[in-house]
């Protein structure tokens, strides 16, 4: 009678562990939540600058100033 609750706790622990492993296996490798700040090959500094301007991260004056510094 004393082994019943212990066995039930053990079964629940095994089920929870199995569910966690299944979710991890189905989800694939963890990629993290922070975006990568490395530029993929083929993107130039001007391309990144244009994207930042398009997203509104920088204003027109800053865009023009940085574009002049980059020489485009």
Secondary structure by P-SEA (a helix, b strand, c coil): ccaaaaaaaaaaaaaaaaaaaaaaaaacccccccccccccccccaaaaaaaaaaaccccaaaaaaaaaaacc
